[in-house]
């Protein structure tokens, strides 16, 4: 395997987890942070105590707060919350060449524009070698070498194959896909369902209810995805049902943890404040707006939107969903089924 020069933008949990993994298999890794204090804390403590506690960061990984560090690199990975992707891409744009492979790992949609992250990156950067890396992957487990599978998807020929060759290891298996839309939307929209799963847990609901939520939630994800040009089978894979399972069932999931607080009576705003970055909170609004634009039925997302943004009562959401008109389970046309 060829040694690659890689910059990871973002010193949060997943960015650092990838840095540790890529360093371990022999690549040259630099982690960029906009905050020198964050870099100083990591160097002093040997770990990011707030976002990836207990995971030691090797001395062989370099850090920088100078965005020009992306210049001349083989791969630049955006390991940032989605609301920071465009602004950081603008800063990095003068230094990223058309030969650099740019990889996004953030899972969400841009507020206001409702755009996917690879679209945002394509608008800001000169390179066409843009990909998404997604799948069931908690940072806490990636960092310590627990077996993990991801999918690299790109519309640029050979780009996903290159990522697969560079990142695959004994503990990380990377598959490739040409369905960028499906891979991105699966990763983004499952956060909504994970937030709802947490709400159910906080309300004291059981396994039956969670299974129903996850299954019908996947239908909603696929409906909107297909309407936006995704391949329906992508949602049966790692970036669809795989990511949905891990996020709805694990306490590593910030979306689920925030949902639990909401289900226990904490306001959505306070729950997000306590947990930190909760991508499902913002993605619910974006997905709700997209569904309206596309004329797609997303009843679970609609109920979540009411709870998060209109003061809806979580205790009334379940009866509302259970009382909907009776129908056949399978949909001949997944785009327009209800």
C-alpha positions as CSV (number, residue, x, y, z in Angstrom):
1,X,0.0,0.0,0.0
2,X,1.3,3.4,-1.0
3,X,1.8,5.8,1.9
4,X,-0.5,8.8,1.5
5,X,-0.3,12.4,2.8
6,X,-3.6,13.1,4.5
7,X,-5.1,16.1,6.2
8,X,-8.1,15.8,8.4
9,X,-10.1,19.0,8.9
10,X,-11.6,18.8,12.4
11,X,-10.2,17.6,15.7
12,X,-13.5,16.2,17.0
13,X,-14.2,12.6,17.8
14,X,-14.6,11.1,14.3
15,X,-11.8,13.1,12.8
16,X,-9.4,12.0,15.5
17,X,-10.6,8.4,15.3
18,X,-9.7,8.4,11.6
19,X,-6.4,10.1,12.3
20,X,-5.4,7.3,14.8
21,X,-6.5,4.6,12.4
22,X,-4.8,6.1,9.3
23,X,-1.6,6.8,11.3
24,X,-1.6,3.2,12.5
25,X,-1.5,1.8,9.0
26,X,1.4,4.0,8.0
27,X,0.0,7.2,6.4
28,X,1.3,10.7,7.1
29,X,-1.5,12.4,9.0
30,X,-2.0,16.1,9.9
31,X,-5.1,17.2,11.9
32,X,-6.3,20.8,11.4
33,X,-8.3,22.7,14.0
34,X,-9.5,26.3,13.8
35,X,-8.8,26.5,17.6
36,X,-5.3,26.6,18.8
37,X,-6.5,26.0,22.4
38,X,-8.0,22.7,21.2
39,X,-4.7,21.7,19.7
40,X,-2.8,22.7,22.8
41,X,-5.2,20.7,25.0
42,X,-4.8,17.6,22.9
43,X,-1.0,17.9,22.9
44,X,-0.9,18.5,26.6
45,X,-3.3,15.7,27.5
46,X,-2.4,13.3,24.7
47,X,-6.1,12.9,24.0
48,X,-9.3,14.9,23.3
49,X,-10.8,14.6,26.8
50,X,-14.1,16.2,25.7
51,X,-14.8,14.4,22.4
52,X,-12.7,11.2,22.4
53,X,-11.8,10.5,26.0
54,X,-9.4,7.6,26.8
55,X,-8.0,7.4,23.2
56,X,-4.3,8.3,23.1
57,X,-3.2,10.3,20.2
58,X,0.2,9.2,18.8
59,X,3.0,11.7,18.7
60,X,3.4,10.8,15.0
61,X,0.2,12.7,14.2
62,X,0.8,16.4,13.5
63,X,-1.5,19.3,14.3
64,X,-2.0,22.7,12.7
65,X,-4.3,25.7,12.8
66,X,-3.1,26.9,9.5
67,X,-5.5,26.0,6.7
68,X,-2.7,26.1,4.1
69,X,-1.7,22.7,5.5
70,X,-4.0,21.1,2.9
71,X,-1.7,22.2,0.1
72,X,-0.2,19.4,-1.9
73,X,-1.9,16.6,0.0
74,X,-3.2,13.3,-1.5
75,X,-6.4,13.3,0.6
76,X,-8.2,16.0,2.5
77,X,-10.9,14.7,4.8
78,X,-13.7,17.0,6.1
79,X,-14.4,15.7,9.6
80,X,-16.6,18.6,10.6
81,X,-20.2,19.2,11.6
82,X,-22.1,20.0,8.5
83,X,-22.9,23.6,9.4
84,X,-19.1,24.3,9.2
85,X,-18.3,22.5,5.9
86,X,-19.0,25.4,3.5
87,X,-17.1,28.1,5.5
88,X,-14.0,25.8,6.0
89,X,-14.2,24.8,2.3
90,X,-14.0,28.5,1.4
91,X,-10.9,28.8,3.5
92,X,-9.3,25.7,2.1
93,X,-10.2,26.3,-1.5
94,X,-7.1,28.3,-2.6
95,X,-4.8,25.5,-1.4
96,X,-6.6,22.4,-2.7
97,X,-5.5,21.3,-6.2
98,X,-7.6,19.5,-8.7
99,X,-5.6,16.4,-8.0
100,X,-6.5,16.2,-4.3
101,X,-9.1,13.7,-3.3
102,X,-11.6,15.4,-1.0
103,X,-13.7,13.2,1.4
104,X,-16.6,14.3,3.5
105,X,-17.6,12.4,6.6
106,X,-20.2,14.8,8.1
107,X,-23.8,13.5,8.0
108,X,-26.4,16.1,7.3
109,X,-27.9,18.7,5.0
110,X,-27.0,22.4,4.7
111,X,-29.6,24.6,6.4
112,X,-31.4,26.9,4.1
113,X,-30.1,25.5,0.8
114,X,-31.0,21.9,1.8
115,X,-27.9,20.7,-0.2
116,X,-25.9,17.6,0.4
117,X,-22.3,18.1,1.5
118,X,-20.6,16.8,-1.6
119,X,-22.7,19.4,-3.5
120,X,-21.5,22.1,-1.1
121,X,-17.9,21.0,-1.6
122,X,-18.3,20.9,-5.3
123,X,-19.5,24.5,-5.3
124,X,-16.5,25.7,-3.2
125,X,-13.5,23.7,-4.5
126,X,-11.8,23.4,-7.8
127,X,-11.3,19.6,-7.7
128,X,-13.9,17.2,-9.0
129,X,-12.4,14.3,-7.0
130,X,-15.0,14.5,-4.2
131,X,-16.3,11.6,-2.3
132,X,-18.4,10.7,0.7
133,X,-17.3,8.2,3.4
134,X,-20.3,6.9,5.4
135,X,-21.6,3.9,7.3
136,X,-22.1,2.5,10.8
137,X,-19.1,3.9,12.6
138,X,-19.0,5.3,16.1
139,X,-15.7,7.2,16.6
140,X,-15.2,5.5,20.0
141,X,-15.0,2.1,18.3
142,X,-13.1,3.1,15.1
143,X,-10.3,4.7,17.3
144,X,-9.7,1.5,19.3
145,X,-9.6,-0.8,16.3
146,X,-13.0,-2.5,16.6
147,X,-13.9,-4.0,13.2
148,X,-15.9,-1.5,11.1
149,X,-17.2,-1.3,7.6
150,X,-17.8,1.9,5.6
151,X,-18.7,2.9,2.1
152,X,-16.8,5.3,-0.1
153,X,-19.0,6.8,-2.9
154,X,-18.0,9.2,-5.6
155,X,-19.1,10.3,-9.1
156,X,-15.4,10.8,-10.1
157,X,-13.9,7.8,-11.8
158,X,-11.5,5.9,-9.7
159,X,-11.9,8.2,-6.7
160,X,-13.8,5.7,-4.5
161,X,-11.4,2.9,-5.5
162,X,-8.5,5.1,-4.4
163,X,-10.0,5.8,-1.0
164,X,-10.7,2.0,-0.6
165,X,-7.1,1.2,-1.3
166,X,-5.7,3.8,1.1
167,X,-8.1,3.4,4.0
168,X,-8.7,-0.4,4.1
169,X,-7.0,-2.2,7.0
170,X,-7.3,-5.2,9.3
171,X,-10.0,-3.4,11.3
172,X,-11.6,-1.2,8.6
173,X,-13.2,-2.7,5.5
174,X,-14.2,-0.1,2.9
175,X,-16.7,-0.9,0.2
176,X,-17.3,1.3,-2.9
177,X,-20.4,2.7,-4.5
178,X,-21.5,5.1,-7.3
179,X,-24.6,6.2,-5.4
180,X,-23.4,9.3,-3.8
181,X,-26.9,10.6,-3.2
182,X,-28.1,7.5,-1.5
183,X,-25.0,7.2,0.7
184,X,-25.2,10.8,1.8
185,X,-29.0,10.8,2.5
186,X,-28.9,7.5,4.3
187,X,-26.3,8.9,6.7
188,X,-28.1,12.2,7.1
189,X,-31.7,11.1,7.5
190,X,-31.0,8.2,9.9
191,X,-30.1,10.9,12.5
192,X,-33.8,11.9,12.6
193,X,-34.9,8.4,13.3
194,X,-32.2,7.9,15.9
195,X,-33.4,11.1,17.7
196,X,-36.9,9.6,17.6
197,X,-35.6,6.3,19.0
198,X,-34.2,8.2,21.9
199,X,-37.5,9.9,22.5
200,X,-39.2,6.6,22.7
201,X,-36.6,5.3,25.1
202,X,-37.0,8.4,27.3
203,X,-40.8,7.8,27.3
204,X,-40.3,4.2,28.4
205,X,-41.4,2.5,25.2
206,X,-40.2,-1.0,24.5
207,X,-38.4,-3.0,21.8
208,X,-41.5,-3.5,19.7
209,X,-42.0,0.3,19.4
210,X,-38.3,0.8,18.5
211,X,-38.4,-1.9,15.9
212,X,-41.5,-0.4,14.3
213,X,-39.9,3.1,14.3
214,X,-36.7,1.9,12.7
215,X,-38.4,-0.1,10.0
216,X,-40.9,2.5,9.0
217,X,-38.3,5.2,9.4
218,X,-36.2,3.4,6.8
219,X,-39.1,3.5,4.4
220,X,-39.3,7.3,4.9
221,X,-35.5,7.6,4.3
222,X,-35.8,5.6,1.1
223,X,-38.8,7.5,-0.1
224,X,-37.1,10.8,0.0
225,X,-33.8,9.4,-1.2
226,X,-35.4,7.8,-4.3
227,X,-37.3,11.1,-5.0
228,X,-33.9,12.9,-5.0
229,X,-32.3,10.4,-7.4
230,X,-30.8,7.7,-5.1
231,X,-30.9,4.0,-5.8
232,X,-33.4,2.2,-3.5
233,X,-31.1,-0.7,-2.8
234,X,-28.5,1.6,-1.2
235,X,-30.8,2.0,1.8
236,X,-30.7,-1.7,2.4
237,X,-26.9,-1.5,2.8
238,X,-24.3,-0.1,5.2
239,X,-25.1,3.6,4.7
240,X,-28.9,2.9,5.1
241,X,-30.1,0.2,7.4
242,X,-26.6,-0.4,8.8
243,X,-26.1,3.2,9.9
244,X,-29.7,3.3,11.1
245,X,-29.2,0.3,13.4
246,X,-26.0,1.5,15.1
247,X,-27.3,5.0,15.6
248,X,-30.7,4.0,17.0
249,X,-29.4,1.4,19.5
250,X,-26.2,2.8,20.9
251,X,-25.5,5.3,23.7
252,X,-22.5,6.5,21.7
253,X,-25.2,8.2,19.5
254,X,-25.6,11.9,20.4
255,X,-28.9,11.9,18.5
256,X,-30.3,9.1,20.7
257,X,-29.0,10.6,23.9
258,X,-30.7,14.0,23.0
259,X,-33.9,12.1,22.2
260,X,-33.9,10.4,25.6
261,X,-33.7,13.7,27.3
262,X,-36.6,15.0,25.2
263,X,-38.7,11.9,25.9
264,X,-38.1,12.5,29.6
265,X,-39.5,16.0,29.4
266,X,-36.4,18.2,28.7
267,X,-37.0,20.8,26.0
268,X,-35.4,20.1,22.6
269,X,-33.3,23.2,22.9
270,X,-32.0,22.3,26.3
271,X,-31.4,18.7,25.2
272,X,-29.2,19.8,22.3
273,X,-27.4,22.2,24.6
274,X,-26.6,19.4,27.0
275,X,-25.5,16.8,24.4
276,X,-23.6,19.0,22.0
277,X,-23.7,18.4,18.2
278,X,-27.0,16.8,17.4
279,X,-27.2,16.6,13.6
280,X,-30.6,15.0,13.7
281,X,-32.1,18.2,15.2
282,X,-31.1,20.3,12.2
283,X,-31.6,17.6,9.7
284,X,-35.3,17.2,10.8
285,X,-36.0,20.7,9.6
286,X,-34.2,20.2,6.3
287,X,-35.9,16.9,5.6
288,X,-39.3,18.3,6.5
289,X,-38.8,21.1,4.0
290,X,-37.5,18.7,1.3
291,X,-40.4,16.4,1.8
292,X,-42.8,19.2,1.3
293,X,-41.0,20.4,-1.8
294,X,-41.0,16.9,-3.3
295,X,-44.5,15.9,-2.2
296,X,-43.2,13.0,-0.2
297,X,-45.0,11.4,2.8
298,X,-42.7,11.4,5.9
299,X,-45.1,11.1,8.8
300,X,-42.4,10.2,11.4
301,X,-40.3,13.1,10.3
302,X,-43.4,15.4,10.4
303,X,-44.1,14.4,14.0
304,X,-40.5,14.9,15.0
305,X,-40.6,18.4,13.4
306,X,-43.7,19.3,15.4
307,X,-42.0,18.2,18.7
308,X,-38.7,19.9,17.9
309,X,-39.9,23.2,16.4
310,X,-43.6,23.7,17.1
311,X,-43.8,22.8,20.7
312,X,-45.6,19.5,19.9
313,X,-46.3,17.0,22.8
314,X,-44.3,13.8,22.4
315,X,-47.1,11.9,24.2
316,X,-49.5,12.8,21.3
317,X,-47.1,11.9,18.5
318,X,-47.4,8.1,18.9
319,X,-51.3,8.1,18.9
320,X,-51.1,10.4,15.8
321,X,-48.9,7.9,14.0
322,X,-50.8,4.8,15.1
323,X,-54.1,6.3,14.1
324,X,-53.1,7.0,10.5
325,X,-55.2,5.4,7.7
326,X,-54.7,1.7,7.3
327,X,-52.7,0.5,4.3
328,X,-50.6,-2.3,2.8
329,X,-47.1,-2.5,4.2
330,X,-45.2,-2.7,0.9
331,X,-45.1,0.1,-1.6
332,X,-45.1,-0.5,-5.4
333,X,-43.8,3.1,-5.8
334,X,-41.7,3.9,-2.8
335,X,-41.6,7.6,-3.7
336,X,-45.3,8.2,-3.3
337,X,-46.5,5.5,-0.9
338,X,-48.0,6.6,2.4
